Amino acid sequence: GLIYKLDVEPSGRVSVSMTLTSPMCPVAESLPPEVESKIRSVEGVKEAAVEVVWDPPWSAEKMSEAAKLQLGML
C-alpha cells in the first residue's frame, strides 16, 4: 500500500513513487533509501530512484488483504 508507481525502463533504470503513513513516520528517513538499495540489488537494475509523494494520502484501505491479515487488521 506504500508503492504508488513503479516504472522499469529497458535500460535498467527503475523509478518508484511511494508514500509513508505520515510525514512523522518513524522510518521516514530510513525507508526510502532502503527501498532504493533493495531495487539496486535486483539483477539487471543499473539505476534506481525513489520519490516520496504525499498525494494521494495514504490510508489503510490501500493495504492488501494479506498485509491486513498479517497485521491482525481483519
N, C-alpha and C positions, 0 to 999 in steps of 0.2 A: 503494500500500500504506500510505500515511500517513493517508489520509482514512477515517475510520470511519463518519461520519454526515453527511448533508447535508440540511437542511430548507429549503425555499423556500416562503414564505408568499405568498398573493396580494397582500398589502400591499407587497411588495417587500423584506421582511426575510429575510435569509439567515443561517442558523446552521450552523456547521461544528464537528464534533468531530474532532480529529485527534491524532495522536501523533507522536513523534520516535523515532529509532532508539535513543536512550538519553537520560537526563537530562543527561548531559555532552556531548551532541551539539554540535558547534561552531556550529551555526546555531540553537540553542535560543532565543536572544534575538531573532534577526532573522527567522526563517522565519514564525512565526505572524503578526506584523504585516504581512509581505509578502503572505501569503495573504489576509489581510483587505483589504488595499489592492487586490489584484487583483480580489477579489469586488466591491468597491465600484465598480470601473471598468466593470463589466458593465451594459449598458443595462437600465434597469428596476429595478435594485437601489437601494433607498433606505437600507437599514441592513444592516450585516454584523457578525457576532460570531463569533470563533474561540475555541474552548475546547481546550486541550491536555489530553489524558487519557492515563493510563498503563495502563489496563485495557481490553481485553486487551493484554498486552505485544506490542510489535512483533517480527516475525521476517521473514526473507527470504521465507518461504512466502507472505506477504501481497502480494508483488510480482507484477505481471502478467508474462506471458511476454515481452511486448515490452520491459518495463523490464529484465528479467533479460538478455535478448539484448543490449540497448544497453550494459549494464554488463559484458558478457563473462562472465556467470554461467551460460551454457548451453553 
